[in-house]
Amino acid sequence: MNRLVAERTIPKAIIKKARTAWLFWLIPLGAAALCVWFVYRDYIASGPLITIYFQNVEGVMPGNTQIQYRGSQIGEVKTVALAPDLKSVKVTSRLARDAKNLAREGSVFWVVRPEVKVGTISGLQTIVSGVYINVQPGQGSPTNVFLGSESQPVERLPDPLNITIRSSSLDSMQETSPVFYRGIQVGEVTGYQLAPDGHAVLIRARIRHDYAPLVRENSVFWNAGGVDFHIGLFKGAEISAESAESLLGGGVAFATPPDPGAPAADGALFDLSEKSKDEWKKWAPSIPLQLPVQAPAVAPPPGPRPHFK
């Protein structure tokens, strides 16, 4: 009897759902949405993950160093670590989705730093913004592994004439030093090395396709770097230089006789003279060139012309 009375007097709990109880589900739902966003950003919306091996990565920092193409950021360095063989540094980077076509065989990556050479200064903007990695696109099959270049590669040109110039010494010559014809740059130096016997320096140069017919088997080449100082009996002292660029950075000039020989073949070898002869600069062979047509000058609008006092 007492037990039944006790059970009747015990109050029963009434459970009611709070109106704001659903708000607690926002925490796991938000975490799940954040995970989906990270997956989308890192694996779906972004481009490929590439690996570049460099000999020197001074100034390259994970999460801070950009990969650029034509001045636009197209990727970012993610990690920097020594390669397993300890002979290079492994740089892992993520490209943007619209830059995935740069991940191809033949693409060249290099680190841009402030650099001062004889006659040239480059990369000054990196003093403020920090070093970055630049790329020259390739045309091969897709790949994710690259061997980085230690310097900026020479710009590719369509169908250039490649020649070798043999010199007794390198002097002030360097990569990208200009090659002149009548004071106009028609090519550039692409590299150099000692001859196999060690008695000379072999300078590799290329002539642009439009100007390649100017180079003949009997063309003569001379060192256009530095200052040409000449004293004449009646004219006195004469000082001249091919250009301001060649004055400091070296350069090569050439001329072709009035009776030109056969066109030079790709890989032709020429000797470099220390100075030019007076008659060389007077040679004027008739060699037709197929140069691109220059755009005509824009004509002024019709009507009366303004009068200035």
C-alpha positions as CSV (number, residue, x, y, z in Angstrom):
1,M,0.0,0.0,0.0
2,N,2.7,2.4,1.0
3,R,4.6,1.5,-2.2
4,L,1.7,2.4,-4.4
5,V,1.2,5.7,-2.7
6,A,4.9,6.4,-3.1
7,E,4.8,5.7,-6.8
8,R,1.8,8.0,-7.3
9,T,3.5,10.9,-5.4
10,I,6.8,10.7,-7.5
11,P,6.7,13.4,-10.2
12,K,7.5,12.4,-13.7
13,A,9.9,14.4,-15.9
14,I,8.5,16.1,-18.9
15,I,11.0,16.4,-21.8
16,K,10.5,19.3,-24.1
17,K,12.8,20.2,-27.2
18,A,14.3,23.6,-27.0
19,R,13.7,25.8,-30.1
20,T,17.5,26.4,-30.5
21,A,18.5,22.8,-30.1
22,W,19.1,22.5,-33.9
23,L,21.9,25.0,-33.6
24,F,24.2,22.4,-32.1
25,W,24.2,20.6,-35.4
26,L,25.8,23.6,-37.1
27,I,29.2,22.6,-35.5
28,P,29.6,19.2,-37.1
29,L,28.0,20.4,-40.4
30,G,30.4,23.3,-40.5
31,A,33.4,21.1,-39.9
32,A,32.2,18.8,-42.7
33,A,31.7,21.7,-45.1
34,L,35.2,23.0,-44.2
35,C,36.7,19.6,-45.0
36,V,34.9,19.5,-48.3
37,W,36.2,23.0,-49.1
38,F,39.8,22.0,-48.3
39,V,39.5,18.9,-50.6
40,Y,38.0,21.0,-53.4
41,R,40.6,23.8,-53.0
42,D,43.7,21.5,-52.8
43,Y,42.7,18.7,-55.2
44,I,39.8,19.7,-57.5
45,A,40.0,23.5,-58.0
46,S,43.9,23.6,-58.0
47,G,46.3,22.4,-60.6
48,P,48.9,19.7,-60.4
49,L,51.5,19.2,-57.7
50,I,55.0,19.3,-59.3
51,T,58.5,18.6,-58.0
52,I,61.5,20.7,-59.1
53,Y,65.1,19.7,-58.3
54,F,67.5,22.6,-57.9
55,Q,71.2,22.9,-57.0
56,N,70.7,26.1,-55.0
57,V,67.4,27.3,-53.4
58,E,68.8,30.2,-51.5
59,G,65.9,32.5,-50.6
60,V,63.1,30.0,-51.6
61,M,60.7,29.6,-48.7
62,P,57.7,27.3,-48.4
63,G,54.4,29.1,-48.4
64,N,56.0,32.4,-49.4
65,T,57.9,31.9,-52.7
66,Q,55.7,32.3,-55.8
67,I,55.9,30.6,-59.2
68,Q,55.3,33.2,-61.9
69,Y,54.7,33.3,-65.6
70,R,54.7,36.6,-67.5
71,G,54.6,38.4,-64.2
72,S,51.4,36.6,-63.0
73,Q,51.4,34.2,-60.0
74,I,50.6,30.7,-61.2
75,G,51.7,28.7,-58.2
76,E,53.3,28.5,-54.8
77,V,56.1,26.6,-53.2
78,K,54.8,24.1,-50.6
79,T,57.8,22.3,-49.3
80,V,61.6,22.4,-49.6
81,A,63.7,19.4,-48.6
82,L,67.0,17.7,-49.5
83,A,66.8,15.1,-52.1
84,P,67.6,11.5,-50.9
85,D,71.0,11.5,-52.7
86,L,72.0,14.8,-51.0
87,K,73.1,16.2,-54.3
88,S,70.1,18.5,-54.9
89,V,67.2,20.2,-53.2
90,K,63.6,19.0,-53.8
91,V,61.1,21.8,-54.2
92,T,57.4,20.7,-54.2
93,S,55.0,23.3,-55.6
94,R,51.3,23.5,-56.4
95,L,50.3,25.1,-59.7
96,A,47.0,26.9,-60.3
97,R,44.4,25.1,-62.3
98,D,44.6,27.3,-65.3
99,A,48.4,26.8,-65.4
100,K,48.3,23.0,-65.6
101,N,49.6,23.1,-69.2
102,L,52.9,24.4,-67.9
103,A,53.5,21.0,-66.3
104,R,54.9,19.5,-69.5
105,E,58.3,18.1,-70.6
106,G,60.5,20.9,-71.9
107,S,59.3,23.4,-69.3
108,V,62.2,25.1,-67.6
109,F,62.0,26.5,-64.1
110,W,64.6,28.8,-62.5
111,V,64.9,31.0,-59.4
112,V,64.9,34.7,-60.1
113,R,67.3,36.7,-57.7
114,P,68.9,40.1,-57.8
115,E,71.9,39.7,-60.2
116,V,74.6,42.1,-61.4
117,K,76.7,41.1,-64.3
118,V,79.0,43.1,-66.6
119,G,76.7,45.4,-68.5
120,T,73.5,44.0,-67.1
121,I,71.4,44.2,-63.9
122,S,68.4,42.0,-63.4
123,G,65.9,40.8,-60.8
124,L,66.0,44.1,-58.8
125,Q,62.3,43.7,-58.0
126,T,63.1,40.7,-55.9
127,I,64.9,42.9,-53.3
128,V,61.5,44.1,-52.2
129,S,59.2,41.2,-53.1
130,G,61.6,38.3,-52.5
131,V,62.9,35.7,-54.9
132,Y,60.4,33.8,-57.1
133,I,60.5,30.9,-59.5
134,N,59.9,31.7,-63.2
135,V,59.0,29.2,-66.0
136,Q,59.5,28.9,-69.7
137,P,56.8,26.6,-71.1
138,G,57.6,23.4,-72.9
139,Q,55.6,21.5,-75.5
140,G,56.2,17.9,-74.4
141,S,54.0,15.3,-72.7
142,P,52.5,16.1,-69.2
143,T,54.9,15.4,-66.3
144,N,55.2,16.4,-62.7
145,V,59.0,16.2,-62.2
146,F,61.5,18.8,-63.5
147,L,65.2,19.5,-63.2
148,G,65.5,23.3,-62.5
149,S,67.9,25.5,-64.3
150,E,70.5,27.5,-62.4
151,S,70.1,30.5,-64.7
152,Q,67.5,32.0,-67.0
153,P,67.4,30.0,-70.2
154,V,67.9,31.7,-73.5
155,E,64.7,32.6,-75.2
156,R,63.6,30.1,-77.9
157,L,63.5,31.4,-81.5
158,P,61.9,29.8,-84.5
159,D,64.4,28.1,-86.9
160,P,67.6,30.1,-85.9
161,L,70.9,29.6,-87.6
162,N,73.3,28.1,-85.0
163,I,77.0,28.8,-85.5
164,T,80.3,28.4,-83.6
165,I,82.9,31.1,-83.3
166,R,86.4,30.2,-82.4
167,S,88.3,32.8,-80.3
168,S,91.7,32.9,-78.6
169,S,90.0,34.0,-75.3
170,L,86.6,34.8,-74.0
171,D,87.3,38.4,-73.0
172,S,84.1,40.1,-71.8
173,M,81.8,37.8,-73.8
174,Q,78.9,36.2,-71.9
175,E,75.6,34.5,-72.6
176,T,73.1,36.8,-74.3
177,S,76.0,39.0,-75.7
178,P,74.7,40.5,-79.0
179,V,75.7,39.7,-82.5
180,F,75.6,42.7,-84.8
181,Y,75.4,43.3,-88.6
182,R,75.9,46.9,-89.6
183,G,75.1,47.9,-86.0
184,I,71.8,46.1,-85.8
185,Q,71.5,43.1,-83.5
186,V,70.7,40.0,-85.5
187,G,71.5,37.3,-83.0
188,E,73.1,36.6,-79.6
189,V,75.6,34.4,-77.9
190,T,74.0,31.3,-76.3
191,G,77.0,29.7,-74.6
192,Y,80.7,29.0,-74.6
193,Q,83.3,26.3,-73.7
194,L,86.9,25.5,-74.1
195,A,87.9,23.7,-77.3
196,P,88.8,20.0,-76.9
197,D,92.5,20.7,-77.2
198,G,92.3,23.7,-74.7
199,H,93.9,26.1,-77.2
200,A,90.8,28.2,-77.9
201,V,87.3,29.1,-76.7
202,L,84.3,28.0,-78.7
203,I,81.5,30.5,-78.6
204,R,78.0,29.3,-79.6
205,A,75.8,31.9,-81.2
206,R,72.5,31.9,-83.0
207,I,71.3,34.2,-85.8
208,R,67.6,34.9,-86.1
209,H,65.9,33.3,-89.0
210,D,65.1,36.5,-90.8
211,Y,68.8,37.5,-90.8
212,A,70.3,34.1,-91.4
213,P,70.9,34.7,-95.2
214,L,73.4,37.4,-94.2
215,V,75.8,34.7,-92.9
216,R,77.8,33.2,-95.7
217,E,80.8,30.8,-95.8
218,N,83.1,33.7,-96.4
219,S,81.7,36.0,-93.7
220,V,84.2,37.4,-91.2
221,F,83.6,37.9,-87.5
222,W,85.3,40.2,-85.0
223,N,85.1,41.2,-81.4
224,A,82.7,44.1,-81.0
225,G,83.2,44.5,-77.3
226,G,85.1,47.3,-75.6
227,V,86.3,50.5,-77.3
228,D,88.0,50.8,-80.7
229,F,90.7,53.4,-80.5
230,H,92.3,54.5,-83.7
231,I,94.8,57.3,-84.5
232,G,94.9,58.7,-88.0
233,L,97.5,60.9,-89.6
234,F,95.0,63.6,-90.6
235,K,91.9,62.8,-88.6
236,G,93.5,62.5,-85.2
237,A,92.2,60.1,-82.5
238,E,89.0,58.3,-83.2
239,I,87.1,56.4,-80.4
240,S,84.1,54.2,-81.2
241,A,82.1,51.3,-79.9
242,E,79.5,49.0,-81.5
243,S,76.9,49.8,-78.8
244,A,76.6,50.8,-75.2
245,E,75.6,47.2,-74.4
246,S,78.7,45.6,-76.0
247,L,80.9,48.2,-74.4
248,L,80.5,46.4,-71.1
249,G,78.9,43.1,-71.9
250,G,80.9,42.1,-75.0
251,G,79.6,41.4,-78.4
252,V,80.3,40.0,-81.9
253,A,80.0,41.7,-85.3
254,F,80.3,40.3,-88.7
255,A,80.4,41.4,-92.4
256,T,80.0,39.6,-95.7
257,P,82.0,40.4,-98.9
258,P,80.4,42.0,-101.9
259,D,80.7,38.6,-103.6
260,P,79.0,36.4,-101.0
261,G,79.7,32.7,-100.8
262,A,77.2,30.0,-100.2
263,P,74.8,30.3,-97.2
264,A,76.4,29.1,-94.0
265,A,75.1,25.7,-92.8
266,D,73.8,25.1,-89.3
267,G,76.7,24.5,-87.1
268,A,79.3,26.3,-89.3
269,L,82.6,27.3,-87.7
270,F,84.1,30.8,-88.0
271,D,87.2,32.4,-86.5
272,L,87.0,35.5,-84.4
273,S,89.3,38.4,-85.2
274,E,90.4,40.8,-82.5
275,K,89.5,43.9,-84.5
276,S,87.8,44.6,-87.8
277,K,89.5,45.9,-90.9
278,D,88.4,49.1,-92.5
279,E,87.3,47.4,-95.7
280,W,85.1,45.0,-93.9
281,K,82.8,47.7,-92.8
282,K,82.6,49.0,-96.4
283,W,81.4,45.7,-97.8
284,A,77.8,46.0,-99.2
285,P,76.6,42.7,-100.6
286,S,73.2,42.4,-102.2
287,I,71.4,39.8,-100.1
288,P,67.6,39.8,-100.2
289,L,65.9,39.4,-96.8
290,Q,62.4,38.4,-96.1
291,L,61.7,40.6,-93.1
292,P,58.3,41.0,-91.5
293,V,56.2,43.8,-92.9
294,Q,56.2,46.8,-90.6
295,A,52.8,48.3,-89.7
296,P,52.1,51.5,-91.7
297,A,52.1,54.7,-89.8
298,V,48.6,55.9,-88.6
299,A,47.4,58.7,-90.8
300,P,46.2,61.9,-89.1
301,P,42.4,62.4,-89.0
302,P,41.0,64.6,-91.8
303,G,40.3,68.2,-91.2
304,P,42.2,71.4,-90.5
305,R,45.5,71.0,-88.8
306,P,46.1,73.0,-85.6
307,H,48.4,76.0,-85.9
308,F,50.9,76.7,-83.2
309,K,52.5,80.1,-82.8
